[in-house]
Amino acid sequence: MSNVQKFDRKPRVAVVFGGRSSEHGVSVVTAASVLSAIDRDKYDVLPIGITTEGRWALTADAPERMAIADRRMPTVEQVADQEGAVALPLDPASREVVYTEAGAVPKALGEVDVALAGAVDELNAAIGMARAATKHEFLRENLVIIQKELVNLMGELATLKEDFPKYLKDGYSTIKPEMTARLEKTVREIEAQNINFKGWATPGANGSAASLDMARTVSRRAERRVCALQEAGELENKEILVYIGGGHDGRLSLHGAKKRLFMLKGNDGQG
């Protein structure tokens, strides 16, 4: 009979929140709700915050300090541990692991743009709602294609440079010029139908049109983040900027395609 004593260790759950996006405070408040609700008897909880400057840091497990106060949104900085905490700089050239009291945290985590990946995920969900709301087959067919391409984009954003060969070998795709070309073709097909631009700036003609316009505004958030990466010299695949941001002529983009799909939906009267 073995004399080795076995210890049952609870699963460790990392609650990652904050980030450099405009929704930093919302993320902190949401994390507070998660920290308050999670079963501590079942899980070992590790709160990790991303500051407004993009630094990863261990934070206090104190949801009561992560609430809106005096009409001001909370920040990661106000709950980051001041003693014994290790902030992780975003250093793409560094591959080492930082050891903290909570365990080992790879610096490579910082290479994934959480704000952009989150915006693309939200966009995919918004398009899914728009697709579910419409009875127009043309819309459904085109929206599901965009959703599948956004899944590819999320995978691309979450893959480190050194893992890209394996990523492609496993059959996954990246955003390519032919995807942008398809969007441009879709926009031209819609514009050829002599759609009425009247009232396009006021969402709510019907449920489908409102859902599409919501997806359009979410796409602008992703576009802003892509532009920020481009300006910082951190965008590897330049086609992502063309696909999300402006198309080859500055208007035939993912944003532009959904804007025109919205106008088409708003004028055909179908729910």
C-alpha positions in Angstrom: 0.0 0.0 0.0 1.4 3.3 -1.0 2.3 5.8 1.7 2.1 8.7 -0.8 -0.6 11.1 0.3 -2.9 12.4 -2.4 -4.2 16.0 -2.4 -7.3 17.0 -4.3 -6.7 20.4 -5.8 -9.6 22.6 -6.8 -9.6 23.7 -10.5 -8.1 27.2 -10.8 -10.2 29.8 -12.7 -8.6 33.0 -13.9 -11.0 35.9 -14.2 -9.3 38.2 -16.7 -10.8 41.7 -17.0 -10.1 45.3 -18.0 -8.1 46.1 -21.1 -7.3 49.1 -23.3 -10.8 49.5 -24.9 -13.3 52.1 -24.1 -15.3 49.5 -22.2 -12.6 49.0 -19.6 -14.9 50.0 -16.8 -17.7 47.8 -18.0 -15.4 44.8 -18.0 -14.3 45.5 -14.4 -17.9 45.8 -13.2 -18.7 42.5 -15.0 -15.7 40.8 -13.4 -16.9 41.9 -10.0 -20.2 40.1 -10.6 -18.4 37.0 -11.6 -16.1 37.1 -8.5 -19.1 37.6 -6.2 -21.1 34.7 -7.7 -18.4 32.0 -8.3 -18.4 29.1 -5.9 -15.2 29.3 -3.8 -15.7 25.9 -2.4 -15.3 24.4 -5.9 -12.9 26.8 -7.6 -9.6 28.5 -6.8 -10.1 32.0 -8.2 -7.3 34.1 -9.7 -8.2 37.6 -10.6 -6.0 39.1 -13.4 -6.5 42.7 -14.5 -5.4 44.4 -17.7 -4.7 48.1 -17.1 -5.7 50.9 -19.5 -2.1 50.9 -20.7 -2.3 47.2 -21.5 -0.3 45.8 -18.6 -1.3 42.5 -17.0 -1.4 42.5 -13.2 -2.6 40.3 -10.3 -5.4 42.1 -8.6 -7.1 42.0 -5.2 -10.0 39.6 -5.0 -12.2 42.4 -3.8 -15.4 42.8 -5.9 -16.7 45.4 -3.5 -13.9 47.7 -4.7 -14.9 47.2 -8.4 -18.3 48.9 -8.3 -19.4 52.2 -9.9 -18.8 55.0 -7.4 -19.8 58.7 -7.7 -20.8 58.0 -11.3 -17.3 56.9 -12.1 -16.5 53.5 -13.6 -13.9 51.4 -11.7 -10.5 50.6 -13.2 -8.0 47.8 -12.8 -5.5 50.2 -11.4 -7.5 50.8 -8.3 -7.6 47.0 -7.4 -4.2 46.0 -8.6 -2.1 44.6 -5.7 0.5 47.1 -4.5 2.7 44.6 -2.7 4.0 41.4 -4.1 2.2 41.8 -7.4 3.9 41.3 -10.7 2.8 43.4 -13.7 3.5 41.8 -17.0 4.7 44.2 -19.7 3.6 43.5 -23.3 6.9 42.4 -24.7 6.3 40.4 -27.9 10.1 39.6 -28.1 10.1 38.0 -24.7 9.1 34.3 -24.3 10.0 33.8 -20.6 7.5 32.9 -17.9 7.0 35.2 -14.9 6.6 33.3 -11.6 4.3 34.8 -9.0 2.8 33.6 -5.8 -0.2 32.5 -7.8 1.9 30.4 -10.2 3.4 30.8 -13.6 2.0 33.3 -16.1 3.5 33.5 -19.6 4.2 36.9 -21.0 2.9 35.6 -24.3 -0.6 36.2 -22.9 0.0 39.9 -23.6 0.4 39.3 -27.3 -3.2 38.5 -27.8 -5.2 41.6 -28.3 -8.1 41.0 -25.9 -10.0 44.1 -26.9 -10.0 43.3 -30.6 -10.8 39.6 -30.1 -13.6 40.6 -27.8 -15.0 43.1 -30.3 -14.9 40.5 -33.2 -16.7 38.0 -30.9 -19.4 40.5 -30.0 -19.7 41.4 -33.7 -20.2 37.7 -34.6 -23.0 37.4 -32.0 -24.7 40.6 -33.2 -24.7 39.4 -36.8 -26.1 36.1 -35.5 -29.0 38.0 -34.0 -29.6 39.9 -37.2 -29.6 36.7 -39.2 -32.1 35.1 -36.8 -34.4 38.1 -37.1 -34.7 38.2 -40.9 -36.7 36.1 -43.3 -34.8 37.5 -46.3 -32.8 34.7 -47.8 -30.3 37.0 -49.4 -29.5 38.5 -46.0 -29.3 35.1 -44.3 -26.9 33.7 -46.9 -24.5 36.6 -46.8 -24.5 37.1 -43.0 -23.6 33.4 -42.3 -20.7 33.7 -44.7 -19.5 36.8 -42.8 -19.9 34.9 -39.5 -17.7 32.1 -40.6 -15.0 34.5 -41.8 -15.1 36.2 -38.4 -14.5 32.9 -36.7 -11.4 32.6 -38.9 -10.4 36.1 -37.8 -10.8 35.3 -34.1 -8.6 32.2 -34.6 -6.0 34.3 -36.4 -5.9 36.9 -33.7 -5.5 34.3 -31.0 -2.6 32.5 -32.7 1.0 33.4 -31.8 3.5 34.0 -34.6 5.5 30.9 -34.0 2.3 28.8 -34.0 1.0 30.1 -37.4 2.6 27.3 -39.5 0.8 24.7 -37.5 -2.4 26.8 -37.5 -2.4 26.9 -41.3 -1.3 23.2 -41.6 -4.3 22.2 -39.5 -6.6 23.7 -42.2 -7.5 27.0 -40.6 -7.8 30.1 -42.7 -6.7 33.7 -42.4 -8.4 36.9 -43.7 -7.6 37.0 -47.4 -8.1 39.5 -50.3 -10.8 37.2 -51.8 -12.9 37.7 -48.7 -12.7 41.5 -49.1 -13.5 41.1 -52.8 -16.6 39.1 -52.0 -17.8 41.9 -49.6 -17.2 44.5 -52.3 -19.2 42.3 -54.8 -22.1 42.1 -52.3 -22.2 45.8 -51.7 -22.3 46.5 -55.5 -25.1 43.9 -55.9 -27.1 45.7 -53.2 -26.5 49.2 -54.6 -27.6 48.0 -58.0 -31.1 47.4 -56.6 -31.7 51.1 -56.3 -32.2 51.0 -52.6 -33.6 54.1 -50.9 -31.1 55.9 -48.6 -33.9 57.9 -46.9 -34.0 57.3 -43.1 -31.0 55.0 -43.0 -29.5 57.0 -40.1 -32.5 56.3 -37.8 -32.5 52.6 -36.8 -35.7 50.7 -36.0 -37.7 50.4 -39.3 -38.2 46.9 -38.2 -36.5 44.3 -36.0 -34.2 43.0 -38.7 -33.1 46.4 -39.7 -32.4 47.4 -36.1 -30.4 44.2 -35.5 -28.3 44.9 -38.6 -27.6 48.5 -37.6 -26.5 47.3 -34.1 -24.1 44.9 -35.8 -22.9 47.7 -38.0 -22.0 49.9 -35.0 -20.2 47.0 -33.3 -18.1 46.6 -36.4 -16.9 50.1 -36.0 -15.5 49.2 -32.6 -13.5 46.4 -34.1 -12.5 48.8 -36.9 -11.1 51.3 -34.4 -9.0 48.6 -32.6 -7.6 47.3 -35.9 -6.6 50.9 -36.9 -4.9 51.3 -33.5 -2.9 48.1 -34.1 -2.0 49.3 -37.5 -0.7 52.7 -36.2 1.3 50.9 -33.5 2.9 48.6 -36.1 1.4 45.5 -34.5 -0.9 44.4 -37.3 0.7 41.4 -39.1 -2.0 40.8 -41.7 -2.8 44.1 -43.4 -5.8 42.6 -45.2 -7.7 42.6 -41.8 -7.7 46.4 -41.9 -9.0 46.3 -45.5 -11.7 43.7 -44.6 -12.9 45.4 -41.4 -12.1 49.0 -42.1 -12.6 50.4 -45.5 -12.4 48.1 -48.5 -10.1 49.0 -51.4 -12.0 52.2 -52.1 -12.6 53.3 -48.5 -16.3 52.3 -48.3 -16.7 48.7 -49.5 -15.9 47.2 -46.1 -17.5 44.9 -43.7 -19.0 48.0 -42.0 -20.2 49.3 -45.4 -21.7 45.9 -46.4 -23.8 45.8 -43.2 -24.8 49.4 -43.7 -26.2 48.5 -47.1 -27.8 45.3 -45.9 -29.5 47.4 -43.3 -30.9 49.8 -45.9 -32.0 46.9 -48.1 -33.8 45.3 -45.1 -35.3 48.6 -44.0 -37.0 49.1 -47.4 -38.3 45.7 -48.2 -40.8 45.7 -45.3 -40.1 42.1 -44.2 -39.6 41.1 -40.6 
